[in-house]
């Protein structure tokens, strides 16, 4: 089969007529490049930087579908936002089916637990609904739902489910599998890893990461991490989501209860003052009006209090041991281990937060090395494609990706935007009046008076206001007057993002005030979105411990100072926010950046230069806006007629892909090194050794996790070394025992999550 010919024909004969337009040159080229990577390349990882309007989802799914079907593979597609997950499942895949280019019906939308409802929860809480009639309506919807998804249930009832009602219905964290066979939520989630795996799983970053970490530790994942093709969309948010999954925590409640239980009726040890200090500190943060989503650095007083608690608990344990009383309380051990990790600044970075639960959190300082390990793990059995419109912000894209992702052997492709920023966008940056964005109240007042209100008078379409804090969001909400503007005002947090997006699209003159998830994965075309207001330059929060780690890590790799890295990160975030406005060749409108520091700070000229490099024309007032709005539709028509990016096969770089590569990934590529001829002999020796070891040490039980999958000598070293490390034996001695002269001492290094804080110097006891 001529793969390249098939892809081009699909775009020309199926995609183009469906959208009643010519194929997008960048989108077709992207599909051809990805097909070349999937079918021809020996490399396992591909980074694709495609700006808004390229059509990334279709661009990656067209070749991935062909590759998976022809090679009997499957696809796991992970996004950062719910908006994009649902867009792919509810819009893109159905459209591809109508086009006739996606014919597999085994597609699963694998979202987080709390996006699905449980019938047992509904039945258990029947008296808590507003009325018996409402309960019966929701129960009937549940019994006829295939998925238990909130959006699916909303379609079956007259009035959408409220947040309070959803809290009565949703599957909660830690909730066991429902025994009711009629439960749509649990039944649907069981399909994620069923005996007949989904051909396409549309999941989120967190579930993909958690599944990978579980599989690496020989535990069951939530979704498949070895389907053959893994797509990571919105990859610019992957590190933040990796942090959310990798981080470990010690809740304040657990710390207090464990301490109380351990020291009950014992006057010798007293830590009441330390507990009180910590509790008061959490209360102070929680009572602040804003910042509930922030990470807070541990100050010296809190570290001292935690250290005192740790010392006292250890002393208590020593006293119990001397008196012959052994503590079998796992919470006690977990608390001591967590305290050790939180206070170990050489190995970990720690913080506290009060958003979901009052708790201390920590991750390894080598966080980005761990992230790289996970990408490499996925690449061992898959072709991995990472997509984003904002992967880079420097001129040396290859080096930037290598620095930030830690991957050396990869393919990178970048595509031009099909849009004309100068023609379709009026970029407004006021020279004065917005120099102090930290004064949230005054900044919001100026923003509404001098930007929001005037633009509402000149532009009839919908407006998105992107805020950098909850405090600013509330101030803007208080200053916007819906009656005076004759517009509906929607605010993030008042309803679910799904409902807000639906209402925003329906009411084409509405104003949506939001942040976070509306910066990425939020796609609204046409008149419903004609104004994007960016409240200030989105510099990363320097007091955030994770941001501090990120900036210092990148500064070291780039050999730049911290501010240079912060500026680099800010530009990526800014480009994401600006990308919300233009979603099609017909879209147009205004972007306003409410930050006059572009003209008063040294870095401002560099930001302006960067904006101009993106082909934006910058206006310092709104005087020309009415004329722009009047003329832009005709300008767009003229631009389309004369565009240099008009589709033609002659403009494409067409790879030669004659037929499907039938060989498996393990046969097709060298994974770090060639398969080792004596590996099966060593595996048998290792199993025999383990059997004898476990007889002599029944309390330890060595496990050779991943031994069956090891096909190279390097992989075998890792499996055997990890097995020894888990039972506190010396990995080098064990490896020499099994592999003899073929192993060189020091070649094994444990992963960061294997390092035991309490492990001392150990030797192979069985050898003795």
Buried (B, 14 or more C-beta within 10 A) or exposed (E): EEBBEBBBEBBBBBBBEBBEBBBBBBBBBBBBBBBBBBBBBEBBBBBBBBBBBBBBBBBBBBBBBBBBBBBEBBBBBBBBBBBBBBBBBBEBBEBBBEBEBBEBEEBBBBBBBBBBBBBBBBBEBBEEBEEEEBBEBBBEBBEEBEBBBBBBBBEBEEEBBBEEBBEBBBBEEEBEEBEBEEBBBBBBBEBBBEEEBBBBBBBBBBBBBBBBBBBBBEEEBBBBBBBBBBBBBBBBBBBEBBBBBBBBBBBBEBBBEBBEEBBEEEEEBEBEEBBEBBBEBBEEBEEEEEBEEBBBEBEEEBBBBBBBBBEBBEEBBEEEEEEEEEBEEEEBBBBBBBBBBBBBEEBBBBBBBBEEEBBBBBBBBBBBEBBBBBBBBBBBBBBBBBBBBBBBBEEEBEEBBBBBBBBEEBBBBBBBBBBBBBBBBBBBBBEEBBBEBEEBEEBBBBBBEBBBBBBBEBBEBBBBBBBBBBBBBBBBBEBBEEEEBEBBBBBBBEBBBBBBBBBBBEBBBBBBBBBBBBBBBBBBEBBBBBBBBBBBBBBBBEEBBBBBBBBEBBBEBBEBEEEBBBBBBBBBBBBBBBBBBBBBBBBBBBBBBBBBBBBEBEBBEBBBEBBBEBEBBEBEEBEEBEEBBEEBEEBBEEBBEEBEBEBEEEEBEBBEBEEBBEEEBBEEBEBEEEBBEEBEEBBEBBEEBBEEBBEEBEEBEBBBBBBEEBBBBBBBBBBBBBBBBBBBBBBBBBBBBBBEEBBEEEBBEBBBEBEEEEEEEBEBBBEE
